[in-house]
Amino acid sequence: MAGVPTFAVDRSLGRLAIWLRRLGFDTVSRADLDRHRLETLAAREGRVLVTRTQSGQRTPARVETLFLRADRFRDQLREIDDRHPLGGWQDRGARCLACNAAAPGGARRRERCRRCRTSRPSRDHDARMERELRALSLRASDAL
């Protein structure tokens, strides 16, 4: 896949979606999207579908699907990193952790999201997230 991937994450993986957004990836995950609607959205927008459930239905062939085995978000991030390098997050623009909106000017701290008005994480929380990400040693992508 060329370029930086975008993701459509199953609603059961909300924590993973937050971490993908923290890494700067455009990541759709909403509680009101059932599996069929999420697959449709992924196909329409060219997103990688990320899920832990293999439904009895076949996923449309034009949708790249990652079926994750891990239960914990750190291991899930590593599984995704095996297929789509997630490193280089320091160079990607910030996204709202709640609604996925791109932050203007790549701002990461102390502002409210212009779309949903959610406050950005505190500096302490943001620093803890950065330490977690550094500890994961995610692979850098050439697509940045």
Stockholm file with secondary structure:
# STOCKHOLM 1.0

chainA/1-144         MAGVPTFAVDRSLGRLAIWLRRLGFDTVSRADLDRHRLETLAAREGRVLVTRTQSGQRTPARVETLFLRADRFRDQLREIDDRHPLGGWQDRGARCLACNAAAPGGARRRERCRRCRTSRPSRDHDARMERELRALSLRASDAL
#=GR chainA/1-144 SS CCSSCCEEECGGGHHHHHHHHHTTCCEECCTTCCHHHHHHHHHHHTCEEEESCCCSSCCCTTSCEEECCCSSHHHHHHHHHHHSCCBCGGGSCCBCTTTCCBCGGGCCSSCBCTTTCCBCCCHHHHHHHHHHHHHHTCCBCTTC
#=GC SS_cons         CCSSCCEEECGGGHHHHHHHHHTTCCEECCTTCCHHHHHHHHHHHTCEEEESCCCSSCCCTTSCEEECCCSSHHHHHHHHHHHSCCBCGGGSCCBCTTTCCBCGGGCCSSCBCTTTCCBCCCHHHHHHHHHHHHHHTCCBCTTC
//
